[in-house]
């Protein structure tokens, strides 16, 4: 018996489901077997970003016993753009303080 976990987190809620299988599963097979897409229907029909223990991976990657599949939410803002914006605001604030 193979045991895996499938995890998805929102800012205020985290869901981790255990999947048991007689055979070795791929990442997407574990996601589908977990039923997490029924719990979060907004994920259905979208291109999922998936990882295993924090490392991005492909849907057809074979899992090993005990692996945790993670479903990643899309970024709200581009981190580079957010840093540029914060830096620009910081420079403006400094000029205004003089």
Backbone bond lengths (Angstrom), bond angles and torsions (degrees), N, CA, C in turn:
res aa  C-N    CA-C-N  psi(-1)  N-CA   C-N-CA  omega(-1)  CA-C   N-CA-C  phi
1 X - - - 1.452 - - 1.528 109.03 -
2 X 1.332 116.34 127.63 1.464 123.01 177.04 1.538 108.59 -97.66
3 X 1.305 117.33 136.87 1.460 121.42 178.57 1.530 108.73 -123.05
4 X 1.347 115.32 130.50 1.459 123.33 -179.92 1.523 108.49 -131.65
5 X 1.322 116.26 166.37 1.458 121.80 171.62 1.517 108.68 -123.06
6 X 1.329 115.39 148.40 1.464 121.87 173.60 1.522 106.26 -125.00
7 X 1.337 116.25 126.62 1.460 121.25 -174.65 1.515 111.67 -124.26
8 X 1.338 114.69 142.78 1.468 122.33 173.87 1.514 106.93 -145.68
9 X 1.329 116.47 135.68 1.464 119.88 -177.47 1.515 111.04 -130.17
10 X 1.310 114.12 136.68 1.456 123.14 170.12 1.523 106.36 -105.24
11 X 1.329 118.74 168.41 1.470 118.76 -179.08 1.531 113.81 -55.51
12 X 1.333 117.11 -30.72 1.458 119.57 -175.99 1.527 114.54 -115.38
13 X 1.326 117.53 4.56 1.468 119.95 -176.10 1.529 110.49 -154.33
14 X 1.332 115.60 140.18 1.463 121.33 177.49 1.522 108.43 -125.54
15 X 1.337 115.68 135.36 1.460 120.60 178.25 1.525 108.81 -123.41
16 X 1.326 116.04 126.73 1.464 121.83 174.53 1.523 107.09 -126.87
17 X 1.326 115.86 121.29 1.457 121.64 -179.04 1.519 110.10 -114.02
18 X 1.308 116.64 142.52 1.464 122.30 178.59 1.528 108.72 -95.03
19 X 1.324 115.42 134.11 1.469 122.05 178.27 1.526 107.52 -119.23
20 X 1.319 116.01 127.31 1.462 121.55 175.28 1.518 108.09 -112.14
21 X 1.325 116.59 138.22 1.454 120.79 -178.58 1.521 109.99 -146.70
22 X 1.307 115.42 146.39 1.465 120.90 176.14 1.527 111.07 -74.07
23 X 1.348 116.22 -23.54 1.467 119.37 -178.11 1.524 110.51 -121.08
24 X 1.308 115.55 164.75 1.451 121.89 176.19 1.534 108.52 -68.65
25 X 1.329 117.14 132.83 1.458 121.40 -178.12 1.521 111.77 -107.90
26 X 1.335 115.60 160.19 1.454 120.61 169.28 1.520 107.53 -89.08
27 X 1.309 116.44 170.79 1.463 121.68 -179.89 1.525 110.89 -56.45
28 X 1.333 117.48 -49.88 1.457 120.34 -176.58 1.526 111.72 -69.94
29 X 1.317 117.76 -32.00 1.464 120.13 176.11 1.529 110.83 -64.01
30 X 1.328 116.20 -39.69 1.469 120.12 178.39 1.529 110.57 -66.54
31 X 1.332 117.02 -41.30 1.468 120.79 177.72 1.521 109.54 -59.27
32 X 1.325 116.60 -49.00 1.466 120.78 -178.96 1.529 112.05 -64.51
33 X 1.329 117.48 -40.36 1.461 121.43 -178.66 1.535 111.94 -69.89
34 X 1.321 117.08 -25.65 1.463 120.84 -176.59 1.525 113.07 -70.69
35 X 1.325 117.33 -26.52 1.460 120.61 -175.58 1.523 113.38 81.99
36 X 1.318 117.45 7.78 1.466 120.79 -177.20 1.523 111.93 -65.87
37 X 1.331 116.69 -26.90 1.466 119.47 178.88 1.522 111.71 -71.13
38 X 1.336 116.73 -22.26 1.464 120.26 174.67 1.537 110.45 -78.24
39 X 1.321 115.96 -32.90 1.465 120.79 179.37 1.531 110.07 -72.79
40 X 1.326 116.53 -38.37 1.468 122.81 -179.86 1.526 109.18 -120.03
41 X 1.331 117.52 77.51 1.473 120.30 -176.17 1.526 113.57 -61.16
42 X 1.334 117.64 -20.32 1.466 119.96 178.31 1.531 112.35 -64.36
43 X 1.339 116.87 -16.86 1.472 121.06 178.06 1.528 112.58 -81.56
44 X 1.326 116.29 -21.01 1.469 120.73 -177.43 1.522 110.23 -66.66
45 X 1.313 115.44 138.68 1.464 121.30 177.17 1.513 114.15 76.08
46 X 1.330 117.56 8.86 1.460 120.32 177.63 1.526 108.84 -110.78
47 X 1.313 116.15 158.82 1.460 121.48 175.19 1.520 107.36 -79.17
48 X 1.315 116.26 108.52 1.465 121.09 -176.02 1.522 111.05 -79.91
49 X 1.336 115.39 137.59 1.466 121.05 169.60 1.513 105.31 -93.65
50 X 1.326 116.01 120.65 1.459 121.42 -173.18 1.520 110.99 -122.92
51 X 1.319 115.11 150.39 1.449 119.91 176.95 1.513 110.81 -146.67
52 X 1.313 114.82 167.75 1.462 122.30 174.11 1.520 105.99 -122.90
53 X 1.334 116.14 116.99 1.464 122.18 -178.92 1.531 112.06 48.32
54 X 1.333 117.18 48.17 1.455 121.48 173.45 1.509 116.56 84.71
55 X 1.323 117.74 2.68 1.464 120.43 179.18 1.525 108.86 -114.48
56 X 1.336 116.08 123.87 1.452 121.87 -179.93 1.524 110.55 -55.97
57 X 1.321 116.71 139.23 1.456 120.90 -178.19 1.520 110.60 -145.78
58 X 1.323 116.46 170.47 1.463 122.40 179.54 1.527 110.26 -92.74
59 X 1.327 115.22 157.20 1.467 121.37 -178.83 1.522 113.40 -59.19
60 X 1.330 116.95 -32.21 1.467 120.00 -174.31 1.537 113.63 -91.99
61 X 1.327 116.85 9.41 1.467 120.58 177.32 1.522 109.75 -67.96
62 X 1.332 116.21 131.83 1.470 121.15 177.53 1.524 109.74 -75.22
63 X 1.303 115.65 137.57 1.460 121.43 178.93 1.520 111.47 -89.86
64 X 1.323 114.45 157.73 1.459 122.11 173.14 1.522 108.27 -112.11
65 X 1.308 115.94 154.54 1.468 121.98 178.73 1.530 110.22 -46.27
66 X 1.339 116.58 128.71 1.454 121.73 176.15 1.517 115.51 86.34
67 X 1.340 118.67 -2.00 1.464 120.65 179.27 1.522 111.01 -64.38
68 X 1.342 115.52 148.21 1.464 121.27 174.34 1.527 108.06 -113.49
69 X 1.318 115.69 117.82 1.461 122.10 175.91 1.515 107.41 -85.77
70 X 1.327 116.48 131.89 1.457 121.27 179.54 1.517 109.57 -116.78
71 X 1.326 115.51 134.80 1.460 121.57 175.77 1.521 106.00 -102.60
72 X 1.333 116.18 121.83 1.452 120.94 -175.79 1.523 111.54 -96.27
73 X 1.333 115.38 138.25 1.461 121.30 175.24 1.519 108.33 -78.47
74 X 1.347 116.74 152.83 1.466 118.60 175.86 1.529 110.11 -67.69
75 X 1.308 115.71 150.32 1.460 120.04 177.62 1.521 109.57 -69.65
76 X 1.313 116.52 139.96 1.462 120.96 178.09 1.526 109.85 -75.24
77 X 1.322 116.36 -38.68 1.463 121.02 -179.99 1.526 108.64 -136.72
78 X 1.317 115.43 150.26 1.456 121.44 175.58 1.531 107.81 -68.47
79 X 1.334 118.77 121.38 1.471 120.42 -177.03 1.527 113.48 -56.57
80 X 1.329 117.01 -36.96 1.468 119.55 179.76 1.526 110.48 -65.43
81 X 1.322 116.59 -43.52 1.461 120.56 179.38 1.525 110.76 -65.63
82 X 1.312 117.52 -39.38 1.468 120.98 179.25 1.534 110.42 -62.79
83 X 1.336 117.41 -41.34 1.472 120.94 178.19 1.527 110.61 -64.08
84 X 1.352 115.88 -43.53 1.469 119.76 178.82 1.521 110.40 -60.38
85 X 1.323 116.74 -42.40 1.461 121.14 -179.31 1.528 110.64 -64.24
86 X 1.346 116.62 -45.11 1.461 119.95 178.98 1.533 111.14 -62.62
87 X 1.326 116.11 -40.67 1.464 120.33 179.53 1.525 110.55 -64.26
88 X 1.331 117.22 -43.34 1.465 121.05 179.06 1.522 111.02 -64.09
89 X 1.333 117.23 -41.15 1.461 120.63 178.49 1.523 110.94 -65.91
90 X 1.307 116.86 -37.50 1.461 121.19 178.53 1.519 111.24 -64.89
91 X 1.322 117.33 -40.48 1.462 120.92 178.74 1.520 110.33 -66.58
92 X 1.326 116.91 -40.10 1.455 120.96 178.70 1.511 110.68 -63.75
93 X 1.325 117.26 -42.63 1.457 121.08 179.95 1.531 110.54 -62.54
94 X 1.317 117.05 -41.49 1.466 119.60 -179.74 1.513 111.41 -63.24
95 X 1.345 117.45 -41.24 1.459 120.56 179.19 1.520 110.35 -63.58
96 X 1.327 116.77 -39.67 1.467 121.37 -178.33 1.523 112.76 -70.62
97 X 1.320 117.61 -21.34 1.455 120.57 -178.42 1.533 112.05 -80.77
98 X 1.297 117.97 -18.84 1.474 121.19 -176.22 1.478 111.96 -73.68
